[in-house]
Amino acid sequence: MTSSFDSFQKRRLHSSYASVVISIALVLLMIGVLSLVLLKSTKVANHFKEEVVVSLFLKDSITKKQTENLREFLTKEKFTKTIFYISKESAAKAYSEDLGEDFLEFLGKNPLKNCIDLYLNADYVTPEKMIDLEKSLSKNQFISEVSYNKPLVEQLTKNIKKISLWLLILSGFFSLVAVLLINSSIRLSIYAKRFNIKTMQMVGATKSFIRRPFILQSIKLGLLAAVLALIGLAVIIYNLDKNIPTLELLKDYISLGYVAAVVVVIAFVLTWLSTFFATQRFLNLQTNDLYY
């Protein structure tokens, strides 16, 4: 009879552990996906920002040596991601191909100017910084005109801010849900052992001594849940990379490392804190209150 009861208790305990691990794993998987979305959204936003081109039209009087000096100067600037020099002959050829006819035959001369296409680092692609940069570059003695798509920069900045705001709101909501779910799962598992906790306390065990095995057990379960969540996340990332290769998820080792670290750290911290406060609650209860 005793053996049968012990077997039942072990099965019940294992079932409780399994439900806690699965619950935590699902929450961590959700957090991992959200973390990946946040990281990739930043990279996608930066990608679009760095596609904005600033065209620097050069004065006709500029020499090859001065052009090289200007290109070298721009390359060393913090705001520069990359530059491309486009001669007026190349520009005329490209323009003629777009028109389908050689417009130089009608004009007799090439009205276009030599140009440097300047691509900026993402941090500098904002309406305010672009205006300051335009003013600064316009003062250069070799540059006759600075041109870029101002409405595009303004709309891009506006959309990125709007998307970032919603992502932050979603992140806060899901983080709160994660904390509540993990905390509830652990509290339920400890609730089943509340009489054991009180018995240990009544025979003289200290609070820290009673808490220690519960915290260690919860951390183990949390780390196991983190492993399961990372496996699920790996499957999701693999399929996304297979179907949307332009995201280059599998090649972005830094983002993947951050996501894995976030999942493991959250699993460790939340299980530790939840177990600490859950055991503390039952330690502070009176014996009669354990039945409610």
C-alpha positions as a Markdown table, in Angstrom:
| # | Residue | x | y | z |
|---|---|---|---|---|
| 1 | Met | 0.0 | 0.0 | 0.0 |
| 2 | Thr | 2.8 | 2.4 | 1.0 |
| 3 | Ser | 4.7 | 1.5 | -2.2 |
| 4 | Ser | 1.7 | 2.2 | -4.3 |
| 5 | Phe | 1.2 | 5.5 | -2.6 |
| 6 | Asp | 4.8 | 6.4 | -3.1 |
| 7 | Ser | 4.6 | 5.6 | -6.8 |
| 8 | Phe | 1.5 | 7.8 | -7.1 |
| 9 | Gln | 3.3 | 10.6 | -5.3 |
| 10 | Lys | 6.3 | 10.3 | -7.6 |
| 11 | Arg | 4.1 | 10.3 | -10.7 |
| 12 | Arg | 2.2 | 13.3 | -9.4 |
| 13 | Leu | 5.5 | 15.1 | -8.7 |
| 14 | His | 6.9 | 14.3 | -12.2 |
| 15 | Ser | 3.7 | 15.5 | -13.8 |
| 16 | Ser | 3.9 | 18.7 | -11.8 |
| 17 | Tyr | 7.5 | 19.2 | -12.9 |
| 18 | Ala | 6.6 | 18.5 | -16.5 |
| 19 | Ser | 3.8 | 21.0 | -16.5 |
| 20 | Val | 6.1 | 23.7 | -15.0 |
| 21 | Val | 8.8 | 23.0 | -17.6 |
| 22 | Ile | 6.4 | 23.1 | -20.5 |
| 23 | Ser | 4.7 | 26.3 | -19.3 |
| 24 | Ile | 8.1 | 28.0 | -18.8 |
| 25 | Ala | 9.4 | 26.8 | -22.1 |
| 26 | Leu | 6.4 | 28.2 | -24.0 |
| 27 | Val | 6.8 | 31.5 | -22.3 |
| 28 | Leu | 10.5 | 31.6 | -23.0 |
| 29 | Leu | 9.9 | 30.7 | -26.6 |
| 30 | Met | 7.5 | 33.6 | -26.9 |
| 31 | Ile | 10.2 | 35.9 | -25.3 |
| 32 | Gly | 12.8 | 34.5 | -27.7 |
| 33 | Val | 10.7 | 35.2 | -30.8 |
| 34 | Leu | 9.9 | 38.7 | -29.6 |
| 35 | Ser | 13.6 | 39.4 | -28.8 |
| 36 | Leu | 14.5 | 38.2 | -32.3 |
| 37 | Val | 11.8 | 40.5 | -33.8 |
| 38 | Leu | 13.1 | 43.5 | -31.9 |
| 39 | Leu | 16.7 | 42.9 | -32.9 |
| 40 | Lys | 15.9 | 42.3 | -36.6 |
| 41 | Ser | 13.5 | 45.2 | -36.7 |
| 42 | Thr | 16.4 | 47.5 | -35.7 |
| 43 | Lys | 18.6 | 45.9 | -38.4 |
| 44 | Val | 15.9 | 46.2 | -41.0 |
| 45 | Ala | 15.3 | 49.8 | -40.1 |
| 46 | Asn | 19.0 | 50.6 | -40.3 |
| 47 | His | 19.1 | 48.8 | -43.6 |
| 48 | Phe | 16.5 | 51.1 | -45.1 |
| 49 | Lys | 18.1 | 54.2 | -43.6 |
| 50 | Glu | 21.5 | 53.2 | -45.1 |
| 51 | Glu | 19.8 | 53.0 | -48.5 |
| 52 | Val | 19.1 | 56.7 | -48.5 |
| 53 | Val | 21.5 | 58.4 | -50.9 |
| 54 | Val | 22.9 | 61.9 | -50.7 |
| 55 | Ser | 24.1 | 63.2 | -54.1 |
| 56 | Leu | 26.9 | 65.7 | -54.0 |
| 57 | Phe | 27.2 | 67.4 | -57.4 |
| 58 | Leu | 30.7 | 68.7 | -58.0 |
| 59 | Lys | 31.7 | 72.0 | -59.6 |
| 60 | Asp | 32.9 | 71.8 | -63.2 |
| 61 | Ser | 36.2 | 73.5 | -62.2 |
| 62 | Ile | 37.2 | 70.8 | -59.8 |
| 63 | Thr | 40.4 | 68.8 | -60.8 |
| 64 | Lys | 41.0 | 65.0 | -60.5 |
| 65 | Lys | 43.3 | 65.6 | -57.7 |
| 66 | Gln | 40.8 | 67.7 | -55.8 |
| 67 | Thr | 38.1 | 65.1 | -56.5 |
| 68 | Glu | 40.3 | 62.4 | -54.9 |
| 69 | Asn | 41.0 | 64.6 | -51.9 |
| 70 | Leu | 37.3 | 65.2 | -51.5 |
| 71 | Arg | 36.6 | 61.5 | -51.7 |
| 72 | Glu | 39.3 | 60.7 | -49.2 |
| 73 | Phe | 37.9 | 63.4 | -46.9 |
| 74 | Leu | 34.4 | 62.0 | -47.1 |
| 75 | Thr | 35.5 | 58.4 | -46.6 |
| 76 | Lys | 37.1 | 59.3 | -43.2 |
| 77 | Glu | 34.0 | 61.1 | -41.9 |
| 78 | Lys | 32.0 | 59.3 | -39.1 |
| 79 | Phe | 28.7 | 59.8 | -41.0 |
| 80 | Thr | 30.0 | 57.9 | -44.1 |
| 81 | Lys | 29.1 | 54.3 | -44.8 |
| 82 | Thr | 30.2 | 54.2 | -48.4 |
| 83 | Ile | 30.6 | 56.5 | -51.4 |
| 84 | Phe | 30.4 | 56.0 | -55.1 |
| 85 | Tyr | 31.9 | 58.4 | -57.7 |
| 86 | Ile | 29.8 | 58.9 | -60.8 |
| 87 | Ser | 31.3 | 60.8 | -63.7 |
| 88 | Lys | 29.0 | 62.9 | -65.8 |
| 89 | Glu | 29.8 | 60.7 | -68.8 |
| 90 | Ser | 28.6 | 57.6 | -66.9 |
| 91 | Ala | 25.5 | 59.5 | -65.7 |
| 92 | Ala | 24.7 | 60.6 | -69.3 |
| 93 | Lys | 25.1 | 57.0 | -70.6 |
| 94 | Ala | 22.8 | 55.7 | -67.9 |
| 95 | Tyr | 20.2 | 58.5 | -68.5 |
| 96 | Ser | 20.3 | 57.8 | -72.2 |
| 97 | Glu | 19.6 | 54.1 | -71.6 |
| 98 | Asp | 16.6 | 55.0 | -69.4 |
| 99 | Leu | 15.2 | 57.4 | -72.1 |
| 100 | Gly | 15.9 | 54.9 | -74.9 |
| 101 | Glu | 17.7 | 57.5 | -76.9 |
| 102 | Asp | 20.9 | 59.6 | -76.8 |
| 103 | Phe | 19.8 | 63.0 | -75.4 |
| 104 | Leu | 23.3 | 64.4 | -76.0 |
| 105 | Glu | 22.7 | 64.4 | -79.8 |
| 106 | Phe | 19.9 | 67.0 | -79.3 |
| 107 | Leu | 21.8 | 69.2 | -76.7 |
| 108 | Gly | 25.2 | 69.0 | -78.2 |
| 109 | Lys | 26.9 | 69.0 | -74.8 |
| 110 | Asn | 26.6 | 67.1 | -71.5 |
| 111 | Pro | 24.7 | 69.3 | -69.0 |
| 112 | Leu | 25.2 | 66.8 | -66.2 |
| 113 | Lys | 27.8 | 67.2 | -63.4 |
| 114 | Asn | 30.2 | 64.8 | -61.8 |
| 115 | Cys | 28.7 | 63.4 | -58.7 |
| 116 | Ile | 29.5 | 61.6 | -55.5 |
| 117 | Asp | 26.7 | 59.4 | -54.1 |
| 118 | Leu | 27.1 | 59.4 | -50.4 |
| 119 | Tyr | 25.5 | 56.6 | -48.2 |
| 120 | Leu | 25.3 | 57.5 | -44.5 |
| 121 | Asn | 25.5 | 55.4 | -41.4 |
| 122 | Ala | 22.0 | 54.7 | -40.0 |
| 123 | Asp | 22.4 | 57.0 | -36.9 |
| 124 | Tyr | 22.8 | 60.0 | -39.2 |
| 125 | Val | 19.7 | 59.5 | -41.3 |
| 126 | Thr | 17.2 | 61.7 | -39.4 |
| 127 | Pro | 15.6 | 64.9 | -40.7 |
| 128 | Glu | 17.5 | 67.1 | -38.2 |
| 129 | Lys | 21.0 | 65.5 | -38.8 |
| 130 | Met | 20.4 | 65.5 | -42.6 |
| 131 | Ile | 19.7 | 69.2 | -42.6 |
| 132 | Asp | 22.8 | 69.9 | -40.6 |
| 133 | Leu | 24.9 | 67.7 | -42.9 |
| 134 | Glu | 23.4 | 69.4 | -46.0 |
| 135 | Lys | 24.4 | 72.8 | -44.7 |
| 136 | Ser | 27.9 | 71.6 | -43.8 |
| 137 | Leu | 28.5 | 70.0 | -47.1 |
| 138 | Ser | 27.1 | 72.9 | -49.1 |
| 139 | Lys | 29.9 | 75.1 | -47.7 |
| 140 | Asn | 32.5 | 72.9 | -49.3 |
| 141 | Gln | 34.3 | 74.7 | -52.0 |
| 142 | Phe | 34.2 | 71.7 | -54.4 |
| 143 | Ile | 30.5 | 71.0 | -54.1 |
| 144 | Ser | 27.9 | 73.0 | -56.1 |
| 145 | Glu | 24.8 | 71.2 | -54.8 |
| 146 | Val | 23.6 | 68.7 | -52.2 |
| 147 | Ser | 20.5 | 66.7 | -53.0 |
| 148 | Tyr | 18.6 | 64.0 | -51.2 |
| 149 | Asn | 15.0 | 62.9 | -50.9 |
| 150 | Lys | 13.7 | 64.9 | -47.9 |
| 151 | Pro | 10.1 | 63.6 | -47.8 |
| 152 | Leu | 11.5 | 60.0 | -47.9 |
| 153 | Val | 13.7 | 60.6 | -44.9 |
| 154 | Glu | 10.9 | 62.3 | -42.9 |
| 155 | Gln | 8.4 | 59.5 | -43.7 |
| 156 | Leu | 11.0 | 56.8 | -43.0 |
| 157 | Thr | 11.9 | 58.3 | -39.6 |
| 158 | Lys | 8.2 | 58.7 | -38.7 |
| 159 | Asn | 7.3 | 55.1 | -39.6 |
| 160 | Ile | 10.3 | 53.7 | -37.7 |
| 161 | Lys | 9.3 | 55.7 | -34.6 |
| 162 | Lys | 5.7 | 54.4 | -34.9 |
| 163 | Ile | 6.8 | 50.8 | -35.3 |
| 164 | Ser | 9.3 | 51.1 | -32.5 |
| 165 | Leu | 6.7 | 52.4 | -30.1 |
| 166 | Trp | 4.3 | 49.5 | -30.8 |
| 167 | Leu | 7.1 | 47.0 | -30.5 |
| 168 | Leu | 8.0 | 48.5 | -27.1 |
| 169 | Ile | 4.3 | 48.3 | -26.0 |
| 170 | Leu | 4.1 | 44.7 | -27.1 |
| 171 | Ser | 7.4 | 43.9 | -25.4 |
| 172 | Gly | 6.2 | 45.3 | -22.1 |
| 173 | Phe | 2.9 | 43.4 | -22.4 |
| 174 | Phe | 4.5 | 40.1 | -23.2 |
| 175 | Ser | 7.1 | 40.6 | -20.5 |
| 176 | Leu | 4.4 | 41.1 | -17.9 |
| 177 | Val | 2.6 | 38.0 | -19.2 |
| 178 | Ala | 5.8 | 36.0 | -19.0 |
| 179 | Val | 6.5 | 37.1 | -15.4 |
| 180 | Leu | 2.9 | 36.3 | -14.3 |
| 181 | Leu | 2.9 | 32.9 | -16.1 |
| 182 | Ile | 6.2 | 31.7 | -14.8 |
| 183 | Asn | 5.5 | 33.0 | -11.3 |
| 184 | Ser | 2.1 | 31.2 | -11.3 |
| 185 | Ser | 3.6 | 27.9 | -12.5 |
| 186 | Ile | 6.3 | 27.9 | -9.8 |
| 187 | Arg | 3.9 | 29.0 | -7.1 |
| 188 | Leu | 1.5 | 26.1 | -8.0 |
| 189 | Ser | 4.4 | 23.6 | -7.8 |
| 190 | Ile | 5.5 | 24.9 | -4.4 |
| 191 | Tyr | 1.9 | 25.1 | -3.1 |
| 192 | Ala | 1.7 | 21.3 | -3.3 |
| 193 | Lys | 4.6 | 21.2 | -0.9 |
| 194 | Arg | 3.5 | 23.8 | 1.5 |
| 195 | Phe | 3.0 | 21.3 | 4.4 |
| 196 | Asn | 6.5 | 20.0 | 3.9 |
| 197 | Ile | 7.8 | 23.6 | 4.1 |
| 198 | Lys | 5.9 | 24.2 | 7.3 |
| 199 | Thr | 7.0 | 20.9 | 8.8 |
| 200 | Met | 10.7 | 21.6 | 8.2 |
| 201 | Gln | 10.2 | 25.1 | 9.7 |
| 202 | Met | 8.6 | 23.6 | 12.8 |
| 203 | Val | 11.5 | 21.3 | 13.5 |
| 204 | Gly | 13.9 | 24.2 | 13.5 |
| 205 | Ala | 15.1 | 24.5 | 9.9 |
| 206 | Thr | 16.1 | 28.1 | 8.9 |
| 207 | Lys | 14.3 | 29.8 | 6.1 |
| 208 | Ser | 17.4 | 29.9 | 3.9 |
| 209 | Phe | 17.9 | 26.2 | 4.4 |
| 210 | Ile | 14.3 | 25.5 | 3.4 |
| 211 | Arg | 14.4 | 27.7 | 0.4 |
| 212 | Arg | 17.7 | 26.5 | -1.0 |
| 213 | Pro | 16.5 | 23.1 | -2.5 |
| 214 | Phe | 13.4 | 24.7 | -3.9 |
| 215 | Ile | 15.4 | 27.4 | -5.6 |
| 216 | Leu | 18.0 | 25.0 | -7.0 |
| 217 | Gln | 15.2 | 22.7 | -8.3 |
| 218 | Ser | 13.3 | 25.6 | -9.9 |
| 219 | Ile | 16.5 | 26.9 | -11.6 |
| 220 | Lys | 17.2 | 23.4 | -13.0 |
| 221 | Leu | 13.6 | 23.3 | -14.3 |
| 222 | Gly | 14.0 | 26.8 | -15.7 |
| 223 | Leu | 17.3 | 26.0 | -17.5 |
| 224 | Leu | 15.7 | 22.8 | -18.9 |
| 225 | Ala | 12.8 | 24.9 | -20.1 |
| 226 | Ala | 15.3 | 27.3 | -21.7 |
| 227 | Val | 16.9 | 24.5 | -23.6 |
| 228 | Leu | 13.5 | 23.3 | -24.9 |
| 229 | Ala | 12.6 | 26.9 | -25.8 |
| 230 | Leu | 15.9 | 27.4 | -27.7 |
| 231 | Ile | 15.3 | 24.1 | -29.6 |
| 232 | Gly | 11.9 | 25.4 | -30.6 |
| 233 | Leu | 13.4 | 28.8 | -31.5 |
| 234 | Ala | 16.0 | 27.1 | -33.7 |
| 235 | Val | 13.3 | 25.3 | -35.6 |
| 236 | Ile | 11.4 | 28.5 | -36.2 |
| 237 | Ile | 14.6 | 30.4 | -37.2 |
| 238 | Tyr | 15.6 | 27.6 | -39.6 |
| 239 | Asn | 12.2 | 27.6 | -41.4 |
| 240 | Leu | 12.1 | 31.4 | -41.5 |
| 241 | Asp | 15.6 | 31.5 | -43.0 |
| 242 | Lys | 14.6 | 28.8 | -45.5 |
| 243 | Asn | 11.4 | 30.7 | -46.6 |
| 244 | Ile | 12.7 | 34.3 | -46.3 |
| 245 | Pro | 16.5 | 34.1 | -47.0 |
| 246 | Thr | 16.8 | 37.9 | -47.4 |
| 247 | Leu | 16.6 | 38.2 | -43.6 |
| 248 | Glu | 19.8 | 36.1 | -43.3 |
| 249 | Leu | 18.8 | 34.9 | -39.8 |
| 250 | Leu | 21.3 | 32.0 | -39.6 |
| 251 | Lys | 24.2 | 34.3 | -40.6 |
| 252 | Asp | 23.4 | 36.9 | -37.9 |
| 253 | Tyr | 25.4 | 35.2 | -35.1 |
| 254 | Ile | 25.4 | 38.3 | -32.9 |
| 255 | Ser | 21.6 | 38.6 | -32.9 |
| 256 | Leu | 21.2 | 34.8 | -32.3 |
| 257 | Gly | 23.7 | 35.0 | -29.4 |
| 258 | Tyr | 21.8 | 37.9 | -27.8 |
| 259 | Val | 18.5 | 36.0 | -28.2 |
| 260 | Ala | 19.9 | 32.8 | -26.6 |
| 261 | Ala | 21.5 | 34.9 | -23.8 |
| 262 | Val | 18.1 | 36.7 | -23.1 |
| 263 | Val | 16.2 | 33.4 | -22.9 |
| 264 | Val | 18.7 | 31.7 | -20.5 |
| 265 | Val | 19.1 | 34.8 | -18.3 |
| 266 | Ile | 15.3 | 35.3 | -18.0 |
| 267 | Ala | 14.8 | 31.6 | -17.2 |
| 268 | Phe | 17.4 | 31.8 | -14.5 |
| 269 | Val | 16.3 | 35.2 | -13.0 |
| 270 | Leu | 12.6 | 34.6 | -13.1 |
| 271 | Thr | 12.7 | 31.1 | -11.7 |
| 272 | Trp | 15.0 | 32.2 | -8.9 |
| 273 | Leu | 12.9 | 35.2 | -7.9 |
| 274 | Ser | 9.6 | 33.5 | -8.2 |
| 275 | Thr | 10.7 | 30.6 | -6.1 |
| 276 | Phe | 12.2 | 32.9 | -3.5 |
| 277 | Phe | 9.0 | 34.9 | -3.0 |
| 278 | Ala | 6.7 | 31.8 | -3.3 |
| 279 | Thr | 8.6 | 29.9 | -0.5 |
| 280 | Gln | 8.8 | 33.1 | 1.5 |
| 281 | Arg | 5.1 | 33.5 | 1.4 |
| 282 | Phe | 4.5 | 30.0 | 2.7 |
| 283 | Leu | 7.2 | 30.3 | 5.3 |
| 284 | Asn | 5.4 | 33.4 | 6.7 |
| 285 | Leu | 2.0 | 31.8 | 6.8 |
| 286 | Gln | 0.4 | 30.4 | 10.0 |
| 287 | Thr | -0.2 | 26.7 | 10.1 |
| 288 | Asn | -4.0 | 27.2 | 10.0 |
| 289 | Asp | -3.7 | 29.4 | 6.8 |
| 290 | Leu | -2.1 | 26.5 | 4.9 |
| 291 | Tyr | -5.5 | 24.9 | 4.3 |
| 292 | Tyr | -6.9 | 27.9 | 2.4 |
